[in-house]
Amino acid sequence: MELNPRDIVPEFWYNIIPDLPRPLPPPRDPPGADFSRIDLLRDIMPQEVLRQQFTVERFVKIPEEVRDRYLNIGRPTPLLRARKLEEKLRTPARIYFKYEGATPTGSHKINAAIPQAYYAQAEGISAVTTETGAGQWGTAVALAASMFGLKSSVFMVRVSYEQKPMRKTIMNLYGADVYASPTNFTEAGKRALSRDPNHPGSLGIAMSEAVEYALKQRWKYLVGSVLDVVLLYQSVIGLETSTQLEAVGEEPDVLIGCVGGGSNFGGFAFPFLGHGTKARLIAVGPAEVPKFSSGKYEYDYPDEAGLLPMIKMLTLGREYVPPPIYAGGLRYHGVAPSLSLLMQEGRVEWREYEEPEIFEAAKLFSETQGIVPAPESAHAVKAVVDEAMRAKRDGERRTIAFNLSGHGLLDLSNYESMMKRFKS
Ligand SMILES: Cc1ncc(COP(=O)(O)O)c(C=O)c1O
């Protein structure tokens, strides 16, 4: 059945919160706090975004202006069948991928940037800040800000800033100012630099810098992952996928996505839970940042400096400095609260893979499907390959759907290094 784009892009975002198997522990201020982090959210977030962060409604209306922008950037993104990969693996499994790399900024991140920039502009705000790891979120904010006539400043984790100079160029082209974090113009940045003048940076530190800067400048801070509201905005991915799969008469048996803070995974997989799916859900992360296997489920800060409210999540601790792996967007200490809860409940399985395995999976996908996945997304690809081989062993025609969260065309220098290091 041929579908019109307007029939696929949803009119409502899906919110997992009321459908969780038990109530989500709420964000809270630390005991004996010197100031209220929850009050601080009111200062740094657009009001409507903050309201939606705490909503318990199952569906939230997507404003027409936002839906128009989604259509404008090419949503719905394609749902493709990875036939050549299936053939290469000689698997009976049918593999589908949602290709978020087809957006202008090359990843899913734009889905959450557009509504936040829209609400900021609607509330009379003139400028926004954010942090970025691999550069994907920063690029999305830079574009969304320029769409709505806002100025933007992006704190980019230093290792990525150095590894991916072209990301900075794109952000500059969209009109954003980009700084290598840690910088010396925030207290959080200065503290990190005093510990190590060559600090590689981390998403947690860059987040603290962006929040502090927003406060100082009286701008708004746009949040790229982890918080419930970001997973809400990203639900557009899973809602579209569900309609697209239905149109080809498929129901997924396995749903797979990679996890940095959890936004593409949650956005992709949670709407299926809302439909009561029986599919297995598999979250994938790097073995080098072992938050699934070694993280504790406890209240922790999402940012390194502890400016944001504490949230209950799987965490390696806010001061954990992840090693400089190529998948910069997965270098984060925590997992979104709703996803953490579902992992605790055993509803979501996890896998952790090492870089050489990720590289092999990325190469296989590139060779067979012609799309170079972002190193972050290559984590999902590796789990897909394993699941396809498992279906082969079991002799079952399972339907595996995964989110290819971004392309890797701006990660080619990373791939070149990987090719030298991991060549078998
Ligand atoms: C392509 C891509 N995939 C995945 C992620 C991980 O983030 P999240 O878990 O919020 O989707 C990132 C983060 O920058 C990314 O750039």
The ligand as a Tripos MOL2 file, in Angstrom:
@<TRIPOS>MOLECULE
LIG
   16    16     1     0     0
SMALL
NO_CHARGES

@<TRIPOS>ATOM
      1 C1         24.1210    9.0450   15.3390 C.3       1 LIG1
      2 C2         23.8950    8.9680   16.8210 C.ar      1 LIG1
      3 N1         23.2830    7.8850   17.3240 N.ar      1 LIG1
      4 C3         23.0700    7.7500   18.6410 C.ar      1 LIG1
      5 C4         23.4730    8.7190   19.5480 C.ar      1 LIG1
      6 C5         23.2290    8.4910   20.9950 C.3       1 LIG1
      7 O1         22.3310    9.3660   21.5750 O.3       1 LIG1
      8 P1         20.9100    8.8930   22.0750 P.3       1 LIG1
      9 O2         21.1240    7.7100   22.9490 O.co2     1 LIG1
     10 O3         20.3530   10.0460   22.8050 O.co2     1 LIG1
     11 O4         20.1290    8.5670   20.8750 O.co2     1 LIG1
     12 C6         24.1040    9.8790   19.0720 C.ar      1 LIG1
     13 C7         24.5210   10.9300   19.9960 C.2       1 LIG1
     14 O5         25.1170   11.9070   19.6490 O.2       1 LIG1
     15 C8         24.3210   10.0000   17.6680 C.ar      1 LIG1
     16 O6         24.9220   11.0700   17.1760 O.3       1 LIG1
@<TRIPOS>BOND
     1     1     2 1
     2     2     3 ar
     3     2    15 ar
     4     3     4 ar
     5     4     5 ar
     6     5     6 1
     7     5    12 ar
     8     6     7 1
     9     7     8 1
    10     8     9 2
    11     8    10 1
    12     8    11 1
    13    12    13 1
    14    12    15 ar
    15    13    14 2
    16    15    16 1
@<TRIPOS>SUBSTRUCTURE
     1 LIG1         1 GROUP 0 **** ****
